[in-house]
């Protein structure tokens, strides 16, 4: 049983910024930030910020991944933080991946934090085990966070591409032919940008979130590997037996003035191409959720709604279900992973085809980071708009992808990838 202390935080933005720098002193950290720079948090999110600092227990199964996670979580009524890498798909389907992996995150890992921080408005709740920490140590920790000094660090690096623009255009043309031949209906082709440089992940993350505050941001550290994420997309959430998934399909730039911005937003809202892409993935998600849902409970709560973020407008749909008593909550994650917005339709055919066209493994990109609570609720994001970093190898990787249909224009798709990377490129 964890003990809890409560603190009042008046300078919330400042505290969040300094909390990131505090993590330089720990090997494991997951900071999930739903509310940044005064922005309202996502309406389904339970916390402004939820963080796990340090690792009391770690589960990193090498086989039977979901069964091992299910066994570990069921045995301890505690908080768990962790990730699902994209190539976990190879354990769920008959798929092989031979592309190089620059960052080398494990396919799956979850940990019980030594200290849990939960921020709700101005109230910070800190949970810990008295067998591990005294109250004085927790007070000292919060004091140290408040006293952290920001660092000045030049984050500019020499960015390269694994796929040139000409190669990208050729690949999209081939994918469109595959669609015409009936192999798939829609897919998500991803390209990697990389650098062989050292960066300061703490400063880079704080810069990224300053430029692009997002409802599913996270700073995630596993020893020498980092994920710096400014994602606008939720993968899946459970509250009691209520499940929601919120795929994004449809992206448009922001305007330079309110009139242009509204015009672009309206154009996205009525775009037949973007709506068709979104609805196709909605159908896929409905099918995935139905595998563990009570009969007749799968519903579309929102269809093709437009949400605005600092860099882009996004088309988002919300699909819900009620988890059947026949299934463990981990089964719901297993049956929906990877998320349809990052695969395509049909899911298996699209994933196999992208193994042929993509030049590198996605790693955590197209995967998910999130938490599982002691009462078996959970919330996981979609890892996009993110930087992966291996400090031992001095390898930086960030990726962008987009939905490819038969109506896709290769030049426009390439421009959309660059638009999605606008925030990352602005700081690197």
N, C-alpha and C positions, 0 to 999 in steps of 0.2 A: 504494500500500500504506500503510495507516494504521499509525502507531506507537501503542503502548498503555502507559499507566501505571496502576498499581493503588494505591488508597488504602483504608485501613480507616475505616469510618464507625461510630462507636459510638452516636451519638444520631441514629438513622435518621429518626424522625418529624420531629425538629428540622431535619435536613438537607433533607428533602423540602419542608418548609414554606418554608425560606429559598431553595431552588432556584427556587421560583415567583417570589419577589420579585426574584431575580437577572435573570429574563427581562424585566424592565422596560427593560433596556439593550440588548436585541436586537430585530430586526424579525421574525424567524421562530423559532418554538419549538414543539416537540411533546413533551409530557411524558406518557407513558403509565404509569399507576400501577396495578399489580395487587395491591398489598399495603399497606394503610394502617391506622394505629392498632392495630397488632398483629394484625390480621385475617390469616388464612391466604389466600394467593393462590389463584386459580382453579386447579384441578388440572391443566389443560392448559397454563397459562401458563408460559413459559420464564424470565421475569425478574420480579423484584419491582418493578423500575422500568426503563423504557427511555426515553431522552430524546435528541432531536436539537436542538442549539442552533446558531443561525445557519444561513444557506443558502449553500452553495458553488455549487450548480446548482439552477435552478428550471424545472419544466416545467408550463405552463398552457395546454394546447391549446384552441383555439377551435372546432375541428372534428375529426372522426375521433378522438375522445378516446381510446378504448382502443387504437387502432392506434399513436397517438403515444406513449402511455405505454409500450406494449409495446416500441416501438422504442428509447425512451430508456433504459429499465431494462435491456434486453438488451445495450445498448452499454456499460454501466458496471457492473461487479461491486462494488456499493457498497450502503450503507444508504440507503433512501428512506423518508421520512415524508410523509403527505399525507391528502387527504380525497376522498370522493365525495359530492357534494351530491345531495339527493333528486331534483332536476329533471334530473339526468343521464339519468333515465328517458326524457326527451323525445328523446334521441339514440338510444335503443334501440328505442323504439316510436313509433307514429304518435300522439303526444299533444302538445297545445299547452297552455301555461300563461300565463294573462293576469292572474293575481292579483298584487297588489303584493308586493314583496320588501323588507322593512324593513332587513335587515342587508347584503345584497348580497355574500355570499361567491361566489367563482368556482365554476362547476359542478364543476370538478376541478382539483386542483393537487397536485403532488408536488415535494419538494425533497430534495437530498442535504445532510445537515447538515455544518457545518464541524467540529463537535465532537459526538461520541457518548458518552453516559453510560449505563452498564449496571450496575445494582445487583443483586447476588445475595447474599442474606443480609447480612453486614456488609462485603462486598467491593464497592468501587466501581471499575469499569474505565472508563478514559477513553481514547477513541481519537481521534486527530487526525493531520493530515498535517504532517510536519516542514517542508514548504515554506511552510506557513501559520503555524505556531506553534512556539515553542521549549518545551522542558520547563519552563523557569522560568515561562513565561507560563501554562502549564497549572497548575502549583503555585500560582501567584498567583490564578488563577481559582477553584480549589477553596477557597483561603483566603478569598477575597472572599465566596463563597457562605456559608461557615460564619460569617462576620461580618455578614451581612445583618441589618438590623433590621426587625422586624415593624412594620406601620403600624396605627394606629387610624383607622378610617374608618367613618362612619355610612352604611350601605348601604341604609337605608330609602328607598323610592321610591314614587311614586304609580302603582300598577299598574292598568291598564285591560284590558278584554276586547274582542276584535273580535266576539265572538258572545255575546249575553246568554244567561242561563239559559233564558228562554222561547224564544229562537230555537234554542238547542241542542236543546231538547225537541222542537220542531217538525221540525227536520232529522232527528233520529233516527226520528221517526214516518214521515217520507217514505222514509228508507232502508229501514225495515222493510217498507214497501209495495213498494219496488223488489225486495227479496228475495222477497216473496210473488209478485211478477210474474215471477220467474225471471231477472232481470237479473244477479244475483250471488248467492252463497251467504253470504258474509261479507266485511266490509270494515273498514278502520280509519279512522274519522273523527277528524280532529285540529282542535283549536281553539287559538288564540294568545292569550296574555296579553302585554302590552307596556307600556313606559314610555318617555317622552321625557325621560330623565334621564342624568346622568353617574354612573358607578360606578367604583370601583377594582377592576378585574377580578382582581388578585392577591389582595387581601384577601377578596373575595367567593368566589373559588375555594377558598381555604384554609378559609373558614367552611363552605362547602358540603360539602367532604370530611370535615371534622370532624363534621358532623351526620350525613352519609350516606356512610360509606366504602363503596366499590363496586369490584368486581374489574376493571371496564373504564373507570375514571376517566381523564380526560385534561384537561390544560391545553393549549390550542392557540391559537397567536398567528400571524396573518399581517398584519404591519404594524399597521393600525388596527382590525382585526377579531379578535374573540376568541370561542372556544368554551370554556365552563366546564362540564365534563361529569362527572356521577356515574352512569354507566350500569351496570346490572347484567347487560347482555346482550351476548354475542358474536354477531357476524354470521357470520364465516367465518375459519378458520385452516388453514394448510397447513404440514405437517411432512414433509419429503421428498415422497412422493406421497400422503400420508394427509391427507384433507380432513375437517374437521368444521364443522357449522353448528348453532347452539343457540338456536332460536327460543323466545321467551317468549310465552305466552298463558295468562292466568289470574293474577289479582291479588287479594290479601286484606290487610286491615290487620293490624297486630300487636296482640296483646292487652295489657291493662294489668297482667296477672299471668301466671305460668307456666301455670296451669290454663286460663285463657281463651285464651291464646296457642296452646296445644296443640289446644284445641277448634276454634278458627278454622282452624288449619292442617289438621286432619283434615277439616273441612267443605269446604275448598278441594280437598283430595285426591280426595274422592269426588263432587264436583260434576259432574253430567252435562253441564251447560251449559259449564263451563270446560274439561272434558276434550274435549268435542266441538269447541270452538274451537281447542284446541291440536292435536288430531289432524288437523283440516282443514289447518292450516298445515304440519304434519309431512308430509302427502301432497304439498303444493305444493313444499316444500323437496326432498323425495325426487326429484320430477320435475325440478326445476331442476338438482340435482347430477348426475342421470343423463345430462345432455347432454354432460358432459365426463368421465364416469367410465368406468373399465374395466368391461366387461360383468359384471354380477352382484355388484358390490362395494358397492352402495348399501345401507346397513344402518341400522336404528334402534338406537342404543346405549342410550339411555334414553328412556322414554316417560312424559311427564306426572309427572316427579319434582318434589317440592316443595323449594325452596331458600328460606332465610330471610335477610332483609336488615334493617338497622336500622329501616326505615320500613314494610316490607311483606313478605309471603310471596309467592313467585312460582312458577308452574308452568312448568317448563323441560323441553324434550326435546332430545336430542342425536342428530343424523343424521350418518353418516360415508360416505365413498366413497374410492376410490383414483383419482387423476387418470390418465387415459389418456395414453400416450406420444404420441398423435396431437395433443394440444392443448398450447398454451402456458399457463403457470399463470395468466396474466392472463385467459384465456378463461373460467376457472372463476369469476372475479369477475364478468365481463361477463354470463355466462349466469344468474347468481343475483341480480343487482341489479335493482331494490331488493329488500331482504330481504322474504320473504313475511309475516313478523310485522307489518310496517308497511304492507302493501298490502291483502291480502285475497285472496279466491278467487272466480272466476278473477282472476288478477293484473291483466291488461290492462283488463278491464271495471271492476274495482274502482278502479283508478287514474284512469280516465277519469271515472267517476262522482264521485269525490272532488274532481276539478277543478271540478265544478259546485257542490258544496256548501260546500267550504272557502273562506274569505274571504281568505286570504293564502297566499303560497308558504311551503313548509316550510323552505327554505334547507338548512342542515346537518341540521336535525331530520329523522329518518327516513333520514338518510344514514349515513356511516361515516368514522371516522378510524382510521388504523393505520400499520403499518410493513411494509416488504419488506426482507428481509435479503440480504446478498451471495450467499447460496446459494439464493435464490428462495423461501425460506419466508416466510410472512406471517401477520399476525394483525390483524383489523379488528373494531371494536366496532359496536354499533347505537347511534346517537346519540339517546338519550332522557334524561329527567331532567336536562336541560341548559339553560344560559343562553347565548344568542348576544348579542354586544354589538358595536356599531360606535361607537368612541370619537369619530370625526370628526363623525358625525351625532348623537351622544348618543342612540342608540336601543338599547333593551334588549328582547329578545324571548325568551319561553320558551313551550313548547307542551306539550299533553298530548293523548293519543288513547287509544282503546280499541277492542277488537274488537266489532263490531256484528253480531249475528245476529238471526234472526226472534224468538228467545226473549228478546232483550235488553229490560230494563226501562229506559226513558229516564232516570228519576230515579236509578236505581242506577248507570247509566253515567256520569252527571254527577258523582255522588259519587266514583266511582272516579278520574275525572280529577283532582279536587281532592286525593284521597289521594296520587296519584302526584306531585303538586306540593308535598306537605307540607314536604319539606326545603327546597325553593327559597323557598316562601312564608315559612318560619320565619326566613330571613335577609334577605329583601327586604321 
